[in-house]
């Protein structure tokens, strides 16, 4: 085993590599969804498909990447050193179709030591609707382009014929090509940094350090879990609907905590759906791991070792693990958020000081139209109007922090830059009054947004999300946050409600989106809230 100083240097070196890869991705990607909203993640995975290091980006992405590497190795048992591989298919190790994943193996000797991995959400992935989400889909082929594990390079050069084929199947080829190039560049940067680390420290020292890092994270996680109350606990969360006439879809978690181990059983969740709220296996497993990680110390490395105390049980054919060819595109938001909520609600009595109240649910809009200033077609994804985070024993929830699955990792970027890039005018964007759930600690505020659409001719929109009936969950006596309330005000017409799973919404020029996003759930009994905090709530219209 390396000495403590070398071990600390290598642990921080691996983390620094992922952070640098993330910066490269942010600064070189083309589309708004990546270079402004940062919907991408970075990881180093070893040849045993173990998560070694990650950057702080989107939790639901990273927890699924080991499944992606397993899918890659099943298709390519002997990968080529330095070659570029690509995957998105949720039935071959991916999470959902919009998330492309690039892998570059780095060898020591005759086999791969580590994979430099980049996952990034695409602005469009083909399919029946723009923007990569199709609420009308009843099978995966209606959701977009499916890419099982493929070799994207040959003799050190990208296969331009394959890249051209992929780009021909999406609506904005320029952005797609630019984002794919950014992903490959970030992964190559990571591979180069790994090779430099191997050259400096040697393969044996790095291998020993990785085992020590993972073992240390396991010890830390088990020490934390050992302090929780033993027992069998149950929790559930409820989806509003599936967009196909089915309402109140239940995710049920039965959690057994014994000693330093936790078993999460989702087998009694409702059957899979007609619509895209189903989860792939990788996304389900990632969601449970995410919930577990939220209950650990923030300083503990989130790697394979930290998740060794966790065992996950689920049943194929349920909402949390759908059978092919069920649609699953919404899964990284819903039912991922509900899986997290059910697990944390179950474990709250075992570790009340660690359990957070519910973070809000995702409600996105994608608009496809023509910009009159450039005469170019655009797709704009709503990342503004972020909803509120859940409260905890540490204090009130963060306002506009987002949802469980991103935990603040998604950003909305500059309003002014958005107005330059898209034919939109933002009239109002501020905290939503009285939206956070009451509690000893109050849920974070959601957002109030008023935005005018200034397109050349009618635009079309689709939506994907949840949470207009069920708000973010209060916990341990706290109250739920206010649910979403989205409306469209077309010129000369009264505002009409926008639901979370619509396609083909016509938006005439001059229409306004009137958006009130959800607040986070409250933590603890509202009667125990500090009087000074209550006075501040009243003064700031947060109560």
Secondary structure, 3 states (H helix, E strand, C coil): CCCHHHHHHHHHHHHHHHHHHHHHHHHHCCCHHHHCCCCEEEEEEECCCCEEEECCCCHHHHHHHHHHHHHHHHHCCCCCCCCEEEECCHHHCCCCCCEEEEEEEEEECCEEEEEEEEEEECCCCCCCCHHHCCCCCCCHHHCCCCCCCEECEECCEECHHHHHHHHHCCCCHHHHHHHHHHHHHHHHHHHHHHHHHHHHHCHHHHHHHHHHHHHHHHHHHHHHHHCCCCEEEEEEEEEEECCCCCEEEEEEEEEEEECCEEEEECCCCCECCCCCCCCCHHHHHHHHHHHHHHCCCCCCCCCHHHHCCEEEECCCCECCECCCCCCCHHHHCCCHHHHHHHHHHHHCCCCCCCCCCCCECCEEEEEEEEECCCCEEEEEECCCCCCCCCCECCECCCCCCCECCCCCCCCCCCHHHHHHHCCEEEEEEEECCCCCCCCCECCCCCEEEEEEECCCCCEEEEEEECCCCCCCCCECCCCCCCCCEEEEECCCCCCEECCCCCCCEEECCCCEEEEECCCCCCECCHHHCCHHHHHHHHHCCCC
